[in-house]
Amino acid sequence: MNDVFKALADPTRRRILEMLKERDMSAGEIANAFSIGKPSISHHLSQLKASDLVQADRNGQNIIYSINTSVFQDVVSWIYGLKEQEEEKGKEDKQ
């Protein structure tokens, strides 16, 4: 889960995820939306892949990136679990 939070901490990677939320894209399409070099975009995509936030599938000569929603579901479940723990602690403190 640490890799997920590290990946989400970067604004460029968050923007890539926002783009992939709309549709699956190739690395070139993603790179065209930014004013940074393709090697930098490649690095960001590698970080997103390493954290399982995106999936990469080869389609001929292109690699198509898509968002991996199951990881987001895990993060939301973890956060929700923290909230429940805090609520239970608050109930115990009032007793």
Buried (B, 14 or more C-beta within 10 A) or exposed (E): EEBBEEBBEEEBBBBBBEBBEEEBBBBEBBBEEBEEEEEEBEBBBEBBBEBBBBBBEEEEEEBBBBBBEEBBEBBEEEEEEEEEEEEEEEEEEEE
